Amino acid sequence: MSTTTAGGTTTDLVPGVQIPLIGLGTWPLMGEDASAAVSQAIANGYRHIDTAENYGNEEAVGEGIRRSGIDRSQLFLTTKFNTRWHSRTGVREAFAEATRRLGTDYLDLFLVHWPNPAQGRFVEACEGLQQLMDDGCIRAWGVSNFKPPHLQRVQAAGLRVPLNQVQVDPEHGQPAQLGWHAGHGILTAAYSPLGRNGSFLSHHAISGPARELGKTPAQIVLRWHVQHGRIAIPKSAHRERQRQNLDVFNFTLTPPQLAAIDALETGAPPRLDSDTYFH
């Protein structure tokens, strides 16, 4: 796995596949708003776009990609599928539907969106993903919202999980979850990386470095994520904020600055409990 530095904008996902450390989140954008945001983001330099079946915007995201004029090979595209497809053959159907909606013939990263442990078929879904990767339909696969017990069941089936996308921000640092990832070679992708209400952005641990470095509080938090080796997926349709969210690779936070942001952790669990919530 590559080391994140001030100038590094990607990290190793699986052999031969690099994933950009900053991606564009697209929930809850819909229709023309989603298409315009994606096209604008690509023009602003984004090369990692994140969507999902349940967002209901894959067609609009695909239109934004086409509108941008970028060559598909220059883009890293992630989407996720719902629990209705949790079987080996179901995942192949989910892939066919997702690529049809997006207007592409392959995916860079395909994720199980929620484990739905009561259904008991997420391991089969991961086996289906590995088969898609072996067949060259996707470049990499991963999961989202999986707790360590869920990940252990996947590993017990002989599969290596490359990435887990979970809610992480300074107040929801999930240290036990992220420690488990680190101990098992799993990359963390953070959704809602700037929180849902932004209240912590005014805390001195964030606003202080922002003033010192001439950056926005959001840039400080995104730098905190990538300096810890995480992928961050902030959502923004605003032109200038999109540019700012990408502009986090020309400065470095000091160990005390990182530790001060780490200390904002409240111990609060993720907003949704993946043992009971799913779609």
N, C-alpha and C positions, 0 to 999 in steps of 0.2 A: 504494500500500500504506500502511495507517495506521501511525502511530507508537505503539509500546507505551509507556505511561506507568504511573505508580504506580496510577492509577485505572482504566486501560483493561483490560477483561477479554476483548475480542475483537480480531480483526484482519481485514483484507480478504483473502478467498480468491480470488474472481473478482468481477467487477462485480455489485453487488447482493447479494452473499453474504458474511456475516460468520461467522467460525469462532471459537468460544470457545477461549481460550488454554490452559485446563485441561480435559482430558477424563477420563472414567473408563475405564481399561483393564479388560477383563473376562476376559482369559486368566490362569489356567487355570480360572476358575470355571465350574461346570456345574450344570444342573438348578436345584433350589430355591435353592442357594447363589447362583447367578447372578441369579435373579429377585429374591431378597431384597436383594442388594447393589445392583442397579440401582434398584429402587423406593426403597430407603433413600437412595441417592445423589441421586436426583431430589428427594426431600423435603429433603435437605441443601443443595440449590441447584444441583446439577449440571445443565447443559443440553447437554452434549456426551458422548455414549456411543459407545465404540469397540468393535467386535467383528469377527469374520471367519468365513467359511465353515469354515475349518480349525479354529477353536476349538471347533466342535461345540456352540455355545451360543446360536445366533441365536434359536431358539424360546424359550429361557429368558429371553434379553434382551428379546424382544418381550413376553413375559408380564410382566416387571418394569415395562416402560413402561406397559402397560395397567393394571397394578395401581396405579401411581402416580397415575393419574387426570389426568395432565398432557395438555393439548391437544398433538397431534402437531406443530402449527406452532411450538410453543415449544421444540422439541427439535432438536438437531443430531445426526443419526445417521450414523455411518460404519461401513461394512463392507467386506470384501475378498473377492476370488474367487481360486480356484485355477487352476493352469496348464492343467487339462483344458478350460477355457473360452477358451483363447487363440486366438480368431478373432473376426471382426466379428459373425458370427451367434451364436457361442458366448457372447459377452459379454451379448447380449440374453437368452439362456437363463439365464445366471448371475443376471442382474438379476431375472428372473421367479421363480427359485427363492429368492433371498435375500429378496425382498419378501414372498413367501408365508410363509417361515419366520418373518420378523420381524413379520408382520401389518401391513404398511404398504403404501401404493401408490406411494411414491417414496422416494428416498434423498437425503440432503444431500450425501454424499460417498461415492463408490465407487472402490475402489483395486485395481489389479493387485498381488497380494500379493507375488509374487516374479517376477523377469524370466525365469528359466529360459532363458538364452541358447542352450543346446544345442538346445532345441526350435525356437528362432528365430522365434517368432510373437508376441512381446510388443508389437511395433509394431502388428500387426493388432488386438491387444487394446485398445491405446490408441485406435486409430481407431474401434473399436466403442464405446468409452466416450464419445468426442466425439460420435458419432451419438446415443447415448442422451441426452446433455446437450442437443444440438440439438433433440431430440424432446420435451424437457421431462420426461423420466423421472427424471433426477437433476439436482441443482442444481449439482454440481461433480464433477470426477473428479481422480484423481491416481494415484500409484504408491507402492510400498513396496519398500525394499531395492534400489533401482536405483543402480548406480555411474555416475559420469560417462560412461563409454563407452556404457552402456545409454541414458542420457538423451540423448546426442548422436544416437543412432539414431532416437529418437522425434522429436527436433527436426528431423532431416533429412527426416522425412516431412511437415513443415509443421505440426506440432502444438506448442502451448505447454503444458508441464507445470506446473500450478499448485502442486503439493505433492508432496513425497517424504517418506514416513515411514520413518525409519531409527533404529538404535540410537545414542543419544547420552547420555552421562553425564559427569561431570567427569574420569573416567579414560579414557573412550572419546570424546574430543571430536571426532574426525574433522575436523580443521581443513581439510584439503584438500577433502573432500566438501562441507562446509558453505560453504567459500569458493566452490566451483563453483556451489552453489545460489544464493548471494548474487549472483554475477556474471551469473546467467541468470534472475533474478526468480522463483526457486522457493522457496516456503515450506518450512521444515523442521518436521516433526512428530517429536518424540522419543519412541520407545517405550523401556521400561525406563529412564525418566529418572532414577530414584534408584539405578540399578545393580541387580545381582542378589544381592549379599551385603551391600551397605551399608557396606563396610569404610571407605570414604573419608569417611563421615559424621562420624567422630570426628577428622578432620584439623583442625588449628587454623584453616585457611583457611575452614572451614565452621562449626566449633563456636564460634570466636571471634565472628563476626557474630551467631550464634544467641544467645549470652549477651548481647551488647550490645543486641540488638534485642528480646529477649524472645520469640524464635521458636524453633521446633524446627530441627534440622539439615536435615530434609527440606524444611521451608518455605524455608530459605535456598537449597537446590539448585533447587527449583522456581522461586523468584524469579530465580535466575541464568538459568534457561532462558528465562522469559518476558521478562526484561529484555534478553536478546539477540534477542528477536523470534521465539522458537520456540514452537510448541504443545507442551505436555507431556502425556503420557497415563499417569499413574501408576495402578497397580491397587491398590485397597484395598476390602475388604468391612467394615472396622472403622469404626463410626459416627464416632468422634471423629477418627480419622485422615482420613476423607473430608472432614470439616469443615475440618481443618487444611490439607489440600491445596488447598482453594479459597481459603483465607485468606492470599493472597500478594500482594494488590493495595493494601495500605495502608502499605507501606514500600518503600524504595529502597536498593539496594546501591550503594556508592560505586564509582567507577572502580578504585581500588586493591583493593577487596574482590572485584570481578568478575575483575580480573587475577589475583588470588591463586588463585581457583577455576579459572580458565583454566589456570593453571600446573600443576594436578594431572594434566593430560593425560599419559598414559604412552606414547602412540604405538601402543598395542595396537589391532589391527583389531577389527571387530565380531565377536561370538561365532560367527556363521554367515557363510560366504562365499557371496554371492549369485551368483557365477559357477558354483558347483557344487551349492549347496543349493537345494531348491525343494519345493513341494508343490502 
